[in-house]
Amino acid sequence: MLKISARNRFAGTVESVDKGPITSLVKVKIQTPVTITALISKEAAEDLALKKGDAVEAIIKATEIMVAKE
């Protein structure tokens, strides 16, 4: 399990990854079922090697949503 101080965490599955020139729009379907959309850098999406169907966690801190993957 990924250790992180943020407490607002939602496990889910990547629904889509739309990569732009600078940022990537990642849609994560969580268990309820609800989809959370995160705008992350293209570099972060590539570093995590995100693809449709990946199990991830949407981590919400303040006004941002980050994406984590083990």
PyMOL CGO cylinders between C-alpha atoms (Angstrom):
from pymol import cmd
from pymol.cgo import CYLINDER

trace = [
    CYLINDER, 0.00, 0.00, 0.00, 1.28, 3.45, -0.95, 0.3, 1, 1, 1, 1, 1, 1,
    CYLINDER, 1.28, 3.45, -0.95, 2.01, 5.55, 2.15, 0.3, 1, 1, 1, 1, 1, 1,
    CYLINDER, 2.01, 5.55, 2.15, 0.93, 9.19, 1.92, 0.3, 1, 1, 1, 1, 1, 1,
    CYLINDER, 0.93, 9.19, 1.92, -0.28, 11.81, 4.41, 0.3, 1, 1, 1, 1, 1, 1,
    CYLINDER, -0.28, 11.81, 4.41, -3.42, 12.73, 2.45, 0.3, 1, 1, 1, 1, 1, 1,
    CYLINDER, -3.42, 12.73, 2.45, -6.58, 11.19, 3.94, 0.3, 1, 1, 1, 1, 1, 1,
    CYLINDER, -6.58, 11.19, 3.94, -9.12, 11.86, 1.17, 0.3, 1, 1, 1, 1, 1, 1,
    CYLINDER, -9.12, 11.86, 1.17, -8.38, 8.78, -0.92, 0.3, 1, 1, 1, 1, 1, 1,
    CYLINDER, -8.38, 8.78, -0.92, -10.66, 6.91, -3.31, 0.3, 1, 1, 1, 1, 1, 1,
    CYLINDER, -10.66, 6.91, -3.31, -9.68, 3.62, -4.95, 0.3, 1, 1, 1, 1, 1, 1,
    CYLINDER, -9.68, 3.62, -4.95, -10.84, 3.31, -8.55, 0.3, 1, 1, 1, 1, 1, 1,
    CYLINDER, -10.84, 3.31, -8.55, -10.04, 2.37, -12.13, 0.3, 1, 1, 1, 1, 1, 1,
    CYLINDER, -10.04, 2.37, -12.13, -8.72, 4.60, -14.92, 0.3, 1, 1, 1, 1, 1, 1,
    CYLINDER, -8.72, 4.60, -14.92, -11.60, 5.23, -17.34, 0.3, 1, 1, 1, 1, 1, 1,
    CYLINDER, -11.60, 5.23, -17.34, -9.59, 7.32, -19.82, 0.3, 1, 1, 1, 1, 1, 1,
    CYLINDER, -9.59, 7.32, -19.82, -6.33, 9.24, -20.27, 0.3, 1, 1, 1, 1, 1, 1,
    CYLINDER, -6.33, 9.24, -20.27, -6.37, 12.20, -22.69, 0.3, 1, 1, 1, 1, 1, 1,
    CYLINDER, -6.37, 12.20, -22.69, -2.81, 13.49, -23.16, 0.3, 1, 1, 1, 1, 1, 1,
    CYLINDER, -2.81, 13.49, -23.16, -2.32, 17.07, -24.29, 0.3, 1, 1, 1, 1, 1, 1,
    CYLINDER, -2.32, 17.07, -24.29, 0.94, 18.90, -25.01, 0.3, 1, 1, 1, 1, 1, 1,
    CYLINDER, 0.94, 18.90, -25.01, 1.43, 19.90, -21.34, 0.3, 1, 1, 1, 1, 1, 1,
    CYLINDER, 1.43, 19.90, -21.34, -1.23, 18.21, -19.20, 0.3, 1, 1, 1, 1, 1, 1,
    CYLINDER, -1.23, 18.21, -19.20, -3.17, 14.94, -19.19, 0.3, 1, 1, 1, 1, 1, 1,
    CYLINDER, -3.17, 14.94, -19.19, -6.85, 14.61, -18.24, 0.3, 1, 1, 1, 1, 1, 1,
    CYLINDER, -6.85, 14.61, -18.24, -7.37, 11.36, -16.28, 0.3, 1, 1, 1, 1, 1, 1,
    CYLINDER, -7.37, 11.36, -16.28, -10.87, 10.06, -15.50, 0.3, 1, 1, 1, 1, 1, 1,
    CYLINDER, -10.87, 10.06, -15.50, -11.02, 7.65, -12.53, 0.3, 1, 1, 1, 1, 1, 1,
    CYLINDER, -11.02, 7.65, -12.53, -14.17, 5.62, -11.85, 0.3, 1, 1, 1, 1, 1, 1,
    CYLINDER, -14.17, 5.62, -11.85, -14.50, 5.05, -8.10, 0.3, 1, 1, 1, 1, 1, 1,
    CYLINDER, -14.50, 5.05, -8.10, -16.52, 2.41, -6.30, 0.3, 1, 1, 1, 1, 1, 1,
    CYLINDER, -16.52, 2.41, -6.30, -19.74, 4.33, -5.64, 0.3, 1, 1, 1, 1, 1, 1,
    CYLINDER, -19.74, 4.33, -5.64, -19.88, 4.46, -8.91, 0.3, 1, 1, 1, 1, 1, 1,
    CYLINDER, -19.88, 4.46, -8.91, -18.78, 8.02, -9.56, 0.3, 1, 1, 1, 1, 1, 1,
    CYLINDER, -18.78, 8.02, -9.56, -16.06, 9.32, -11.89, 0.3, 1, 1, 1, 1, 1, 1,
    CYLINDER, -16.06, 9.32, -11.89, -13.47, 11.78, -10.57, 0.3, 1, 1, 1, 1, 1, 1,
    CYLINDER, -13.47, 11.78, -10.57, -11.53, 13.81, -13.15, 0.3, 1, 1, 1, 1, 1, 1,
    CYLINDER, -11.53, 13.81, -13.15, -7.93, 14.83, -12.39, 0.3, 1, 1, 1, 1, 1, 1,
    CYLINDER, -7.93, 14.83, -12.39, -5.85, 17.23, -14.47, 0.3, 1, 1, 1, 1, 1, 1,
    CYLINDER, -5.85, 17.23, -14.47, -2.23, 16.11, -14.03, 0.3, 1, 1, 1, 1, 1, 1,
    CYLINDER, -2.23, 16.11, -14.03, 0.95, 16.87, -15.95, 0.3, 1, 1, 1, 1, 1, 1,
    CYLINDER, 0.95, 16.87, -15.95, 1.73, 14.82, -19.05, 0.3, 1, 1, 1, 1, 1, 1,
    CYLINDER, 1.73, 14.82, -19.05, 5.02, 13.84, -17.39, 0.3, 1, 1, 1, 1, 1, 1,
    CYLINDER, 5.02, 13.84, -17.39, 3.18, 12.48, -14.33, 0.3, 1, 1, 1, 1, 1, 1,
    CYLINDER, 3.18, 12.48, -14.33, 0.79, 10.46, -16.52, 0.3, 1, 1, 1, 1, 1, 1,
    CYLINDER, 0.79, 10.46, -16.52, 3.75, 9.02, -18.42, 0.3, 1, 1, 1, 1, 1, 1,
    CYLINDER, 3.75, 9.02, -18.42, 5.78, 8.33, -15.24, 0.3, 1, 1, 1, 1, 1, 1,
    CYLINDER, 5.78, 8.33, -15.24, 2.81, 6.38, -13.83, 0.3, 1, 1, 1, 1, 1, 1,
    CYLINDER, 2.81, 6.38, -13.83, 2.31, 4.68, -17.21, 0.3, 1, 1, 1, 1, 1, 1,
    CYLINDER, 2.31, 4.68, -17.21, -1.45, 5.24, -16.83, 0.3, 1, 1, 1, 1, 1, 1,
    CYLINDER, -1.45, 5.24, -16.83, -3.75, 3.36, -19.15, 0.3, 1, 1, 1, 1, 1, 1,
    CYLINDER, -3.75, 3.36, -19.15, -7.42, 2.44, -19.26, 0.3, 1, 1, 1, 1, 1, 1,
    CYLINDER, -7.42, 2.44, -19.26, -8.26, -0.28, -16.73, 0.3, 1, 1, 1, 1, 1, 1,
    CYLINDER, -8.26, -0.28, -16.73, -5.40, 0.47, -14.29, 0.3, 1, 1, 1, 1, 1, 1,
    CYLINDER, -5.40, 0.47, -14.29, -6.25, 0.29, -10.57, 0.3, 1, 1, 1, 1, 1, 1,
    CYLINDER, -6.25, 0.29, -10.57, -5.35, 3.66, -8.99, 0.3, 1, 1, 1, 1, 1, 1,
    CYLINDER, -5.35, 3.66, -8.99, -6.30, 5.90, -6.07, 0.3, 1, 1, 1, 1, 1, 1,
    CYLINDER, -6.30, 5.90, -6.07, -7.68, 9.42, -6.48, 0.3, 1, 1, 1, 1, 1, 1,
    CYLINDER, -7.68, 9.42, -6.48, -6.10, 11.45, -3.67, 0.3, 1, 1, 1, 1, 1, 1,
    CYLINDER, -6.10, 11.45, -3.67, -7.77, 14.77, -2.93, 0.3, 1, 1, 1, 1, 1, 1,
    CYLINDER, -7.77, 14.77, -2.93, -5.90, 17.51, -1.09, 0.3, 1, 1, 1, 1, 1, 1,
    CYLINDER, -5.90, 17.51, -1.09, -7.21, 21.07, -0.92, 0.3, 1, 1, 1, 1, 1, 1,
    CYLINDER, -7.21, 21.07, -0.92, -8.43, 21.96, -4.43, 0.3, 1, 1, 1, 1, 1, 1,
    CYLINDER, -8.43, 21.96, -4.43, -6.30, 19.40, -6.27, 0.3, 1, 1, 1, 1, 1, 1,
    CYLINDER, -6.30, 19.40, -6.27, -6.73, 15.75, -7.17, 0.3, 1, 1, 1, 1, 1, 1,
    CYLINDER, -6.73, 15.75, -7.17, -3.56, 13.67, -7.54, 0.3, 1, 1, 1, 1, 1, 1,
    CYLINDER, -3.56, 13.67, -7.54, -3.30, 10.12, -8.93, 0.3, 1, 1, 1, 1, 1, 1,
    CYLINDER, -3.30, 10.12, -8.93, -1.24, 7.33, -7.30, 0.3, 1, 1, 1, 1, 1, 1,
    CYLINDER, -1.24, 7.33, -7.30, -0.40, 3.87, -8.63, 0.3, 1, 1, 1, 1, 1, 1,
    CYLINDER, -0.40, 3.87, -8.63, 1.61, 1.04, -7.06, 0.3, 1, 1, 1, 1, 1, 1,
]
cmd.load_cgo(trace, "trace")
